[in-house]
Amino acid sequence: AAECFDLKTLGAIAPGYQADFFLTDDLTKLPIHEVFYKGTLVVQSGQLEDHLFADHSNPYTCCLPNLNAQPLHPRSLELLLPSSQAHVIEIIPNSLVTNDLVEKVDRQGERFIPSIEKDQLKIAVIERHHQTGNIGLGIVKGFQLKQGAIATTIAHDSHNLVVGGTNDE
């Protein structure tokens, strides 16, 4: 999205970019060890670096990461499909529009298995505000990830956690 809208300092975790992200070592309990805002460490060992937010006119101080979701388990991300033909969300480069495809997908029993070769990955939308445990699952094509995952909470209209990845871990 950053590239599509010509936001040259956003969209990557690399020198010269304004990255907002957090570090954790446990995807089940999701303890947040460090938070980076615009590439600057703002939370370390659970403590907010208050001196970085002395200017309260900054409209983004209210938007420090807030994740109030149920603990995640790989099993809660299982996508069961009654058929090997499934709807797939196709990402269109440089567009907010997607296509609805029906494709043959890999399964183990009824469980969807992501395929890097077919660029068919799992996508999850995880409710993060009220600990409802609601998770929407689907199949997405067009990320072209070879390993790992990508996630964001910038997701209009609800700003829930949206994750796309190559496996459930």
PLY file of the C-alpha trace (Angstrom):
ply
format ascii 1.0
element vertex 169
property float x
property float y
property float z
element edge 168
property int vertex1
property int vertex2
end_header
0.00 0.00 0.00
2.83 2.41 0.84
4.39 1.91 -2.59
1.03 2.23 -4.34
0.38 5.60 -2.69
3.99 6.77 -3.16
4.68 6.96 0.58
8.43 6.71 0.20
9.34 6.45 3.90
6.74 3.77 4.77
6.21 0.12 3.97
9.45 -1.51 5.12
11.64 -2.19 8.10
14.91 -0.85 6.71
17.23 2.16 7.04
15.47 5.36 5.93
11.95 4.03 6.64
9.55 5.06 9.43
8.67 1.63 10.75
6.00 0.94 13.40
6.32 -2.58 14.82
6.74 -4.58 18.02
8.92 -7.51 19.07
7.64 -10.63 20.81
9.02 -14.11 21.42
5.75 -15.98 21.95
2.86 -15.90 19.48
0.56 -17.65 21.97
0.76 -15.21 24.89
2.08 -12.29 22.79
4.24 -10.55 25.39
5.38 -7.26 23.90
9.06 -6.68 24.67
9.84 -3.66 22.55
7.76 -1.23 20.47
9.18 0.91 17.69
7.27 3.98 16.51
8.51 5.74 13.37
11.65 3.62 13.70
12.37 4.79 17.27
12.30 2.52 20.30
9.41 3.82 22.47
8.72 0.85 24.77
11.45 -1.29 26.28
10.85 -4.10 28.79
7.22 -2.96 29.03
8.13 0.61 29.96
7.09 3.59 27.82
9.94 5.97 27.06
7.93 9.03 28.22
10.53 11.58 27.17
9.86 10.67 23.53
6.24 11.84 23.89
6.77 15.10 25.77
5.08 16.94 22.90
1.45 16.02 23.56
0.37 17.87 20.44
1.48 14.78 18.51
-1.81 13.21 17.36
-0.26 9.75 17.23
0.52 9.39 20.94
-2.92 7.90 21.44
-2.17 5.23 18.87
0.55 3.20 20.57
0.04 -0.49 19.81
-3.04 -1.92 21.52
-3.59 -5.64 21.25
-6.42 -6.91 23.42
-6.97 -10.25 21.70
-7.46 -13.77 23.03
-4.27 -15.88 23.08
-3.66 -17.50 19.70
-2.96 -21.16 19.11
-2.10 -22.73 15.74
-5.26 -24.82 16.07
-7.41 -21.65 16.17
-6.03 -20.83 12.71
-7.03 -24.13 11.09
-9.08 -23.57 7.96
-11.29 -26.58 7.25
-12.56 -26.95 3.69
-15.19 -29.45 2.50
-13.66 -29.52 -0.99
-10.30 -28.98 -2.69
-11.99 -26.21 -4.70
-12.04 -23.02 -2.64
-12.56 -19.28 -2.92
-9.24 -17.42 -3.05
-8.79 -13.67 -2.56
-6.49 -12.43 -5.32
-4.52 -9.28 -4.57
-4.26 -6.94 -7.54
-0.94 -5.02 -7.49
-1.31 -1.27 -6.87
-5.04 -1.59 -6.19
-7.39 -1.70 -3.24
-9.67 -3.99 -5.27
-9.34 -7.79 -5.11
-10.60 -10.64 -7.26
-12.64 -13.62 -6.04
-11.15 -16.75 -7.63
-12.13 -20.39 -7.26
-9.02 -22.60 -7.37
-7.86 -26.08 -6.45
-6.03 -25.84 -3.12
-3.90 -28.26 -1.11
-5.49 -29.99 1.86
-4.55 -32.57 4.45
-7.85 -34.20 5.20
-10.14 -31.17 5.27
-7.41 -28.82 6.59
-6.11 -26.18 4.14
-2.34 -26.36 3.59
-0.73 -23.10 2.34
1.25 -23.48 -0.90
4.20 -21.21 -1.61
4.45 -22.72 -5.11
0.84 -21.76 -5.96
1.09 -18.51 -3.92
-1.94 -19.62 -1.91
-1.45 -18.46 1.67
-3.68 -18.23 4.69
-5.10 -14.88 5.79
-6.66 -14.24 9.18
-8.57 -11.28 10.58
-8.32 -11.40 14.37
-10.59 -9.26 16.57
-8.24 -7.28 18.82
-10.38 -4.89 20.85
-12.70 -6.88 23.16
-11.16 -10.36 23.49
-14.10 -11.98 21.69
-11.87 -14.62 20.13
-13.44 -13.97 16.72
-11.16 -14.97 13.86
-12.03 -14.86 10.17
-9.97 -17.14 7.92
-9.43 -17.25 4.19
-7.00 -17.96 1.38
-5.08 -15.16 -0.30
-3.00 -15.08 -3.48
-0.61 -12.33 -4.53
1.57 -11.76 -1.44
4.35 -13.89 -2.98
5.78 -14.61 0.47
8.32 -17.43 0.57
8.44 -17.69 4.37
7.05 -15.97 7.44
4.10 -13.63 7.62
3.00 -10.03 7.26
0.56 -8.33 9.63
-1.12 -4.97 10.17
-3.76 -3.32 12.30
-4.37 -0.62 9.70
-7.51 -2.24 8.35
-10.53 -0.04 7.79
-13.20 -0.11 9.17
-12.37 -2.01 12.34
-8.55 -1.90 12.62
-8.44 -5.52 13.69
-5.26 -7.56 13.28
-4.88 -8.83 9.70
-2.21 -11.49 9.15
-1.18 -13.33 5.99
1.45 -16.05 6.12
3.02 -19.25 4.93
2.16 -21.35 8.02
0.18 -21.30 11.26
3.21 -20.94 13.51
0 1
1 2
2 3
3 4
4 5
5 6
6 7
7 8
8 9
9 10
10 11
11 12
12 13
13 14
14 15
15 16
16 17
17 18
18 19
19 20
20 21
21 22
22 23
23 24
24 25
25 26
26 27
27 28
28 29
29 30
30 31
31 32
32 33
33 34
34 35
35 36
36 37
37 38
38 39
39 40
40 41
41 42
42 43
43 44
44 45
45 46
46 47
47 48
48 49
49 50
50 51
51 52
52 53
53 54
54 55
55 56
56 57
57 58
58 59
59 60
60 61
61 62
62 63
63 64
64 65
65 66
66 67
67 68
68 69
69 70
70 71
71 72
72 73
73 74
74 75
75 76
76 77
77 78
78 79
79 80
80 81
81 82
82 83
83 84
84 85
85 86
86 87
87 88
88 89
89 90
90 91
91 92
92 93
93 94
94 95
95 96
96 97
97 98
98 99
99 100
100 101
101 102
102 103
103 104
104 105
105 106
106 107
107 108
108 109
109 110
110 111
111 112
112 113
113 114
114 115
115 116
116 117
117 118
118 119
119 120
120 121
121 122
122 123
123 124
124 125
125 126
126 127
127 128
128 129
129 130
130 131
131 132
132 133
133 134
134 135
135 136
136 137
137 138
138 139
139 140
140 141
141 142
142 143
143 144
144 145
145 146
146 147
147 148
148 149
149 150
150 151
151 152
152 153
153 154
154 155
155 156
156 157
157 158
158 159
159 160
160 161
161 162
162 163
163 164
164 165
165 166
166 167
167 168
